[in-house]
Amino acid sequence: MKESLHCRMTKERLDKLRLYAVKKQKTMTQVISDFIDNLPDDVEDKRSQVDKLVER
């Protein structure tokens, strides 16, 4: 089952997202999903590594 995301943004940002999606021949959902998929997976791992260094 898929979840939904609701967010508020300015009309200018929404228009920019729409234009980018059209230029890339993708849906806005695909553009946002692609961005999220490109985020690093190891954010939590790095955070715990930093915490261990700070504890010393």
C-alpha positions, 0 to 999 in steps of 0.5 A: 500500500502506498502512502501519501504526502501533503506539503505546502509550497509557494505557487512559484515553487509548484510551477517550477516543479511542474515545469521541470516534470514536463521538461523531463517527461515525468510526473511530479511524483516521479520527480520527488521520488527520484530526489528521495531515492538519491538521498544517502541511505546511511544518514543514521549510520553517520549520525551514530558515528559522529555521536561516538566521536563526540562522546570521547 
